Amino acid sequence: MEALDLVENPNDAAPASRLNATVAITVALLATFMGICKVKDDNICQSMQQAQANRVDHWAFYQARNVREEVAKSTVVQLRLAALDRPAAQQASYAEAIAHYEALAADQAKKKAEAKAQAEQDQKDYDAANFKDDQFDLSDTLLAIAISLLAVTALTQQRWLYLAALVPTGFGVLMGLSGLAGWAIHPNGLIALLS
């Protein structure tokens, strides 16, 4: 609409101006909401990275404990076999060494189980954070689509397009609030399609 048209038809400018103001307010609110969600999403991504690093570390500890346990068990077997050929005077020192390596094997088995439990908990922590991360990712995508539709609305002055933009807006805000509030809303099918 040109300035000359507005002077000739001042009544036509009011609805367009109201629509543009509504679009501008909606975009400003969505951008603010997206910013808040982005901060939370970034924190979740950091916790996911930490959980992933912890999981890798704990599985590495598990493997190390497993090797130590097997070496200790192997040493026990070797000592028992070696003790068979030794005189009775040396049997006590072999028994002492065998007891030491049996205790070491048991200790490593216990620590191995702890490392496994920690690694499994790290995976659960990662999965829980990933659940929320998916919510924020979907929110961000839907709100970006909504803002694009709102931009086209401002250009075309089509009210129906503004109403159409409210659909992804609603779902985007719902997903963002779900991530912020910890709601268990998660469209698994859509997330699987986008992953």
TIVEX-703964 format. One record per residue: y, x, z of N, C-alpha, C, CB in turn. Coordinates in steps of 0.1 Angstrom, whole numbers, plus 5000, padded with zeros to 4 digits. Atoms other than C-alpha are relative to their C-alpha. Glycine has a CB too. Layout:
BEGIN
YXZYXZYXZYXZ...
REM end
This chain:
BEGIN
498850095000500050005000501250095000500049905012498849925001503350154990501149945008500550024985498950044992506650135009500749884994501050125003499350115007508149904983499349875002500150034985500850124997505249664988500349945014498550024998499850044986505849655025501449935002499950125010498750065000509549575020500049864994501050094993500050145006508749284997499149915007499450024986500950094993505849155018499850055014498649994993500149954986506449245055498949945008501349985007501150064992503849005067498650074997499949854997501349935004501049205049499950135008500050034985500149874993501949515069499549985014501450075001500450024987501249365103498550005002500549875005501549994998497449305099499550144997499349904991500549865003496949655083500450095012500750054987499649914989498949815111499249975012501549975003500850034988496949635138498650064998499949855001501349955002493649735121500150165001499649964985499949854999494850105118500150045015501250054992499949974986495850095155498749985007501149915006501450024994492449955165499150114996499549864995500849895004490750215144500450135007500150024985499649884994492850495159499650005015501650014999500450004986492150385195498550015001500549865006501549994999488450345188499650154997499449914989500349865003488350695172500350095012500750054988499649924988490250845202499049985012501449965004501050024989487850685227498750064997499849845002501349945004484750795208500150155001499649954986499949864999486051145205500050055014501350054993499949964986486751165242498649985006500949915008501450034995483251015250499150114994499549874996500849905006481651265226500350145007500350014985499749874993483451555243499350005014501550015002500650014987482151445277498550024998500349875007501449985003478651415263499650144996499549904989500249875005478951755246499950105012501150044991500049914988479651925280498649995006501149975010501350034994476551765295498850054991499849855003501049955009474451845264499950155000500349954986500049864999475452205265499350055012501450064999500649964988474452235301498549975000500649925012501550035001471052075293499450104991499849854994500649905009470552315264499850145008500950034988500249884992471152605289498849995009501350035008501150014991468652465313498750004992500149865008501249995008466152425285499750144996500249924987500349865003466552785275499550075013501350074996500549944987466052885312498649965003500949975012501450044998462952675315499150064990500049844999500949935010461552825283499850145004500749994986500149864996462253175295499150015012501450065003500950004988460653095329498649974996500549895010501350035004457652945312499350124994500049884990500549885006457153255291499750115010500950064989500249914990457553475321498849975009501250015009501150044992455153275342498650014993500249865005501349985007452453275315499750154999500149934986500349855001452853655312499550045014501350074996500549974986452453685350498549955001500949945011501450054999449353465347499050094993500049864993500949915008447853685320499850145008500650034986500149884992448653995341499149995012501450055004500950034988447053845372498649984995500549875007501350025005444053745351499350144997500049924987500549865003443654115339499750075013501050084991500249934987444054245374498749945007501249985009501250064994441453995387498750054993500149844999501249965007438954085360499750155003500249984985500249854997439454465366499450015014501350084999500649994986438854405404498649955000500949915009501450055000435754205397499050104993499949864992500849905007434454465373499850125009500750054987500149894991435154735399499049975011501450035006501050044990433154535425498650024994500349855004501449995006430154515401499650154999500049944986500449855001430354895394499750065013501250074993500249954986430654975431498649965005501149965009501350054995427654755439498850074993499949854998501149935007425554915412499950155004500349994985500049864995426655265423499550015014501450064999500549994986425855185459498550005001500649895008501450014999422255115451499350145000499549924988500649875001421555485444500550095011500350064986499549914989423455625474499349995013501549965002500750004987422055725507500749905010499950145006499550094990422555495537501350055007499049985011498849944994425255725551501349964992499950155002498850035009427555645521500149854998499850074987500050145003426755275520501249935007498749935005498850064992429555195546501250014992500150065014498849985008432255345524500049924987500250154997500150095012430955155494500349865004498650024993499850144995430854835514501549975002499249975013498650014998434454895524500849994987500550135008499450005013435554965488499849864993499650114991500450135006433654655476500849895007498549975002499350114993435354435503501550014996499950025015498649995004438754575493500249944986500450154999499850055013438254495456499749854999499150084990500350154999436754145464501349935005498849975009498750064994439954075485501150004989500450075013499049995011442054205456499849904989500050144994500350105010440253985431500449865005498550004997499750144994440653675454501549985000499449995014498550014999444353755459500649984986500650135006499650025014444853785421499749864995499450114991500450145004442953455415501049905006498649975004499150094993445253285440501450014993500250035015498749985007448453435424500049954986500450155001500150055014447153355389500149845000498650044995499950155000446752985399501549965003499149945011498650034997450352985413500850024988500550095012499349975012451653145381499849894990499750144994500350115009449852875361500749875003498549984999499350124995451252595382501550014997499849985015498649985003454752745378500349984985500550145005499850015015454352775340499949854996499050094993500250145003453152415338501249925005498749945006498850074995456152295359501250044991500350045015499049965010458452495336500049924988499950154997500150085012457052305307500549865002498550004995499550144997457651975324501550005001499349965014498549994999461252085332500650004986500450125008499549995013461752175296499949874993499250114992500250135007460251845283501049905006498649955003499150104995462451645307501450034995500050015016498749965005465551835296500149974985500350155002500050035015464551795259500149854998498750054994499950155001464251415265501549975000499349935012498550035000467951405275500750064989500550065014499349935011468951655248499949914988499450144997500250095012467451415222500949885001498549955000499150114998469551135237501450044996500049955015498649955003472751335234500150034985500450125008499949975014471851455199500149874991498750074995499950135007471251095187501349935002498949915005498750054997474450985204501050064991500450015015499149925008476351255187500049964985499850155001500250045014474951165153500549864997498550014996499550135002475550795156501549985001499349905011498650004999479050845168500850074989500550065014499549945012479751075139500049914988499350144997500150105011478550805115501149905003498649945000499050104997480750555133501450054997499949965015498749955003483850775131500250014985500250145006499950005014483150825094500349864994498750064993499850145004482950455089501449955004499049905006498750044995486150405109501150074991500250045014499049935009487950665086500149924987499650144997500050085013486850465055500749865003498549984995499350134996488050145073501550024999499549965014498649985001491450295077500550014986500450125009499649985014491550385041500049874992499250114993500250125009490250065026500649875006498549984998499550124993491649815052499049895000501349964994501050105000488349625052499549985014498850044991500350044986487849445085498550005002500649875004501450014998484149395079499450155002499349944987500549864998483749775077500250055014500850104990499849974985485249805112498949945008501449955004501150074993482649555124498750084998499949864996501249925003479949755107500050135007499950034984499949874992481150075124499749985015501450064999500350034986480649905157498550015003500649865004501549994998476849905152499650145004499349954987500349864995476450285153500850045013500250104989499249974988479250295179499249955013501349934999500750064989477250065202498850085004499649864998501249924998474050255198500350145005499150004988499649864996475750595201500550005014501150054991499650014986477450495233498949985010501149895002501250034991474250355247499150135002499149894993500849874999472350685239500850105009499750054987499249914992475250885254499949975015501450014996500150054986475250675286498650025006500449855001501449984995471450705288499850145004499049964988500149864996471751085288500850035012500550084989499249974989474551085313499549945013501449944998500450074988473050825337498550025002500249854998501549984997469350935333499249884997499850055014500850115004468150615317498950044991500949894993501249965007464750625301500049944986498749975007499950055014465950495267499950114990501449924998500349885009464450715240499249944988499250115007500750065012463650585205499150114994501149954989500949905004460650805200499750014985498649985007500350005015459950695164501250074993499849864996498849955007463550775153500150155003501249935004499949854996463551115172498950084992499850025015501149935007460151205156500450014985498749925002499650005014461551115122501150114997500549874995498949905002464651345127499650145005501249955008500449864995462651635143499350074989499149985012
REM end
